[in-house]
Amino acid sequence: MMTRRERLMATLEGRPVDRPAVNFYEIGGWNVLAACDDPDEFNVYNDPSWRPLAQLAEEKTDIIRMVGPIWKGRSRRDAAIGTRSETWREGRSSFTRTVLTAPGRDLTSVTRRDPETMTTWTIEHVLKSVEDVKAYLQLPEEPFEGDLDVEAMAAGERELGEAGIVMIDRGDPLCEVAGLFSMADYTVLAMTEGALFHRLLERSARRVHEETETIAREFPGRLWRICGSEYASEPYLPPSLYAEYVNRYAGPMVRAIQDHGGYARIHSHGNLRGILPHIIAMGPAGLDPCEPPPQGDIELIDLRRQIGAETVLFGNIESSDIETLAPAAFETKVVAALTEGTAGEGRGFVLMPSSCPYGRTIVPNVLANYETMVRLATGWGG
């Protein structure tokens, strides 16, 4: 029997495995079990109902722990441009207002945290108009400086041991830029002000590409997750803009990672059919979360046929099904995912949900459905 680390690495390398890997995404992707002891009122994981699920992830799943780079000696742009923020409470909710002082105007964003959900809601976005964008582009760029703390990421890898692997988690330039807007303002600007939108993406890319090259070179051979693709998928943007906004800026990240022996996984929720040729053109080593219809628009078996044998597929379990389906109905979904994910020619498949619950309470049916994923994957093909 393979160790969990061996199984994941064999999957990424296209070698035979003893069974399909099973992963709970953020549960295990973050060390939720350690968070169960954190008494912070905004930490949903300290509810006792979370502990059995967190233990299941740590003890029985093929862990892919998300890590981010730490830069020693890096100065922040915020101090140079007069960024200021304030936090206040309204009832049980916490709000934070952040203000960037740009030429001729203040650029303001507001976020909200609630104790019952593990989510930060952005209720006012920093950019709201073309004039805001032009002012933002005049702000000093965050310089690329400082030394990468490789030891911090390596320590997380050593802590995991044979339980799994680490995954460097990074947004592409589109992920950074689109998040500055509401979805309505983002889609309008991206479709009507292409030249201006490219200036935002190029500004982000100058730092993101240099950071990616440095991390890939100094911490080679690891799995990466690149987020942002879904912002350019349907129904938000037409597939014709995907190559402009994703391939042009995420493509160099994929190449840098894989030039240094790493594995670049594209993260793209929702519809894939229209953008799949562009994803294939980037040549990623992996794709997630491969959502089934109706959340996505392509069945897993068809996705495998179209994307080819060199890409590992992660996912195909919809998180809403985990939370809403009775165990018997959910088992049917898992069997279908495992059947299609392991059928025919393909580099590999990792059974994985599209996300994880973000509420404070894990009800018995939800835990039972996660247990079903582990039971079926560990017994598959045996």
N, C-alpha and C positions, 0 to 999 in steps of 0.2 A: 504493500500500500504506500502511495506517495504521501509525503508531508504536504501541508497546505501550500507552503511556499513552492515546493517542487511542482505541484499541480498547476499553479498559476503561471509559473515561468515556462513550463512545458506548453501550456496553452498559447502563451504569447509567441513562443518560438516555433509553433507548428509541429510539435512532437506529440506522440501518443500520450494519452492520460488514462488513469485508471477509472475515472468517472468525470462527468462534467463538474466544473467548479460551481459553487453556489455562494452568492454574496448578497448582503443586505444593504448595499450602497452606503448611505450616511450612517447607518447603525453598524458600527465597526469601522466605517470610513472616518468617523469621529470616535473618540474613545468615550462612548456613551456610558459604559460601565463606571468609569472613573467619575463622570459627571453626576452619577446617581447620588454621590455623597456631598455634592455642592448645595448648600442651603439657600443660595440666592433665590429670591422670590420670582425672578424671571426665568429660572431654569426649570423647564417642565420635567426634565429627567429625574428630578428628586422625588417625584411621585412614586410610591412603592410599586405601582403597576408596571413601571418601566424596567425594573431590575431583572425579572426573568427573561425578557426579550434581549436586554443588553448582554446578559450572561450567555444566552443561546448564541448570539452573534460572535462573542469572543471565543467560545469553547467549540462551536460546531461549524462555523462558516469559514470560507476561504477569504481571509481579511485582506482588503485593499485599503490601507490607511492613508488618508489624504494629508499631505504635508505641503507647506508653503515655504519659500525661501526667507531667510533672515539675512539682512545686510548690515554688516558692522561698519560704523563710521559714515553712514548715509545721513545727510542733512535733508530736511523736508522742505518742499516748496512752500508749505503752508505758512511758515514763519515769515518768509520773504514777502508774501503778498497780503499780509494782514488778515488772514483767516481768523474768524472768531466764532465761538459757539456757545450756546446756553442750553441747559437741560432743566425741565420742570415737570411736575406731576399734575395730572388732572384725574382725580379718582385713583384708580389702581394703575392707570397707564402712565408711561414715561414718554416724554416728547423731547426731541433735540432739534434745535434750529442751528444751521451752519450758514455763515455768510462769507462769501468771497468778495473782496473789494477789487472790482475790475475797473478799467478806465471808463469813467462816466456813469457807472451804475454798480449797485450791489447785486450779487447773484446769490439767491437764497434757496435752501432746501430744508425740508422738515421731515423727520422720521418719527415713527411711533412704535413702542414696544408694549405688549400686553402680557400679563403673567400667565395666561392660559394657552399661549401659542409660542412656539419656538421660531418666531419670524419677526423681522424688522420691516415694517410697512413704510414705504416712502409715500407720504401724502402731499408733498410739494417737491417737484424736481427742480434741479438747479438751473436748467436751461429751458426757456419757455417761448423763445422767439428767435428770429434771424438776428435781431439786434443783440440779444444775449449771446448768441454764438460768436458773433464778431468781437464782442467785448472779451469773451472767454479766451479767444485765440490770441489776444494781446497779453494775457497773463504769462509770467515766466514759466517755462517748462520745468518739470521736476528733473533735475540732472541725474544722469546715470553715474553714480559714484559709490564708493564703499566696497568692502570685500564680502564675498559670499561666505556665510557661515555653513560650510558643508557639514561640519561636525553635528550641528543641530539636527539635520535631516538623517545623517548616518546613525545618530543615537536612537532615533525613532525606529529605524530599520533593525538595529540590534535588539531593541526592546521587544519587537515582534518575534524575532527568531524565526522558527519554522512555521509560525501560525499564519504567515501571509507575506505580503509585499507592501512597500510604500508606493504612493502615486502622487506626483507633483501636480498640483491643482492650479491652473492658470487660465484666466480669461484672455481672449484674443482682443485686438483693438476694437472690433465691433462691439464686443461685450462691454468694454469700458465706456465707449462713446454712447451706445444706445441707452445705457443706464442713467445717463445724465438727463434724459427726457422722459416725459410720460409716453406711453405707447402711441397715443394719438399724435402728439407733436413729433415723435421720432419718425413714424411712418410718412407723415406729410413731408418733413424736411428731406428724408432719404430719397423720396421719389421726385421732389420738385427742385431741390437745391443740391444736385449731385456734386458740383465742384466744391461748394462750401463744406459738404459732408465729408468729402475726401480730405480736406484740410484737417478736419478733426481726427480722422482715422490716421493720417500720416503723422500727426503730432503724437498720438498715442503709440504708433508703431515704432517710432525712433527709440523709445525707451523699452517697449515690450520685446522687440527683436533683439536688442543688445542683452537684456536680461536673460532671455531664453537661450541665446547662444552661450552665455557664461554658465548658466546652470547646467545645460546639456553637456558642456565640455568638462566641468568640474565635478559633476555628479552623474556620470554617464550610465547608460544601460538600464534606466528605470522607466516605468510606465508613467505617462503624463495624461491628464485630462485637459483638453482645450475647449473652453466654453465660449459661446457666442453665436454659433451657427444658426440656432433656431430663430434669432432675430431677423434673419434674411430668408426664412422659409415662408411658404404660404400658410395662412392667409395674410401675413403681415406685409411681405414684399413679393413681387413676381420672381420666379426663378432666374429671369434674365439679369437681375441685379446681384444674384448670389456670388457669381465669379468676381464681380467688381468689389464687393464689400467683405467677402469671406476669403475666397481663394487668394486674392492679391495680398491680404494681410495675415491670414492664418497659414497659408501655404508655406511661407518662409519659416514659420515656427515648426511645422511638421518636418521640413527638410533638415533644419538644424538639429532637432531632437534625434531623428533617425540617422543622420550623419555621424552622430556620436554613440550609436548603438542602442538608443532608447526606443520607446514604443509610444507613438502619438495616437491618442484616442480622441476622436471628435465626439463631443457631447451635443446632441441635437434632439430636443423634444419634438413631438408632433409629427407633421407631415414630412415625408422623405422622398416620395416618388419624383416630384419635380426637380429636386436639387441633387438627387442621387448621382447623376453624371458628373456634377461638379465635385462632390465628395470623393468619388472614385478618382478623379483627376489629381487630387491632392495626395493620393496614395497612403492614407492613414493605416496604422496597424490595427486600429480598433474603432468601433462605433457603438455608442450607447445613446439612449436606453431602448432603441428599437421598439417603440410603443406599438401595440397591436391596434387594429381598428376597434372602435371608432376614434380613439385618441390619436392614432396615427392613420396612415392611408395605404399601408402595404403589409401583407402577411409576411411572417418571418421566413417562410420557405421561399417566397418570391424574392425577398430581400437578399437571401443567400445566393440565389441563382444570379441576380443582377450584379451584386457587389464583387463576386468572385471569391476565390479560395484563400486569398492572402490577408483577409481582414477578419479579426476576431469580433464576433457579435456579442454584446453584453446587454442583457435585459429581457424584454418581452413580457414582463409581468407588470401590469398596471397597478400602481399603488392604491387607486380607488377600489380595485377589486379586492385587495387585501383587507381593506377596511369595511367593505359592504357585503361581500359574498359570504354565504354560509360555507362551512368547510368542504362539504361534498361538491358544491359547484366550483369552488376555488380549485379543488384538486384536479378537476377536468381542465382548467386553464393551465395548470402547471404541467400536466402530462402533455398537452398540446405543444407548449413551449419547448419542453425537452425533446419531444419527438421531432419537431421541425428544426430546432437548433442544432441537433446532432446528426441530422440526415444529410446524406450526400457528401460531396467534396467541400471541405472548408477548413480553415486554419484552426477554428475552435469556437466554443460557445461557453459563456458564463451566465448561468441563470441569475437574474437580478431584477429587483423592482425598479420602477421609474423614479421613485423618491421614497421618503419615509414619512410616517405620521408626524405631524407637528403640534398635536394637542397634548394636553397634560395627562390623559388617561389612556392606557392600553386595555381594551376590553378583552374578555376571554377568546372571542372568535378571532380577533386580530392575532393574538399570540398563537392560536391553533393554526392559522393560515401560514404564519412564518414557519412553524414547526413542520407543516406539510412540505414546504419548499426544501427544507433540510432532509426530511425523510425520503422524498422522492429522488432528489439529486444524488444523495449518498448511496442509494440502492439502485441507481440507473445502470443498466447494462450488466449488473452483477448476477 
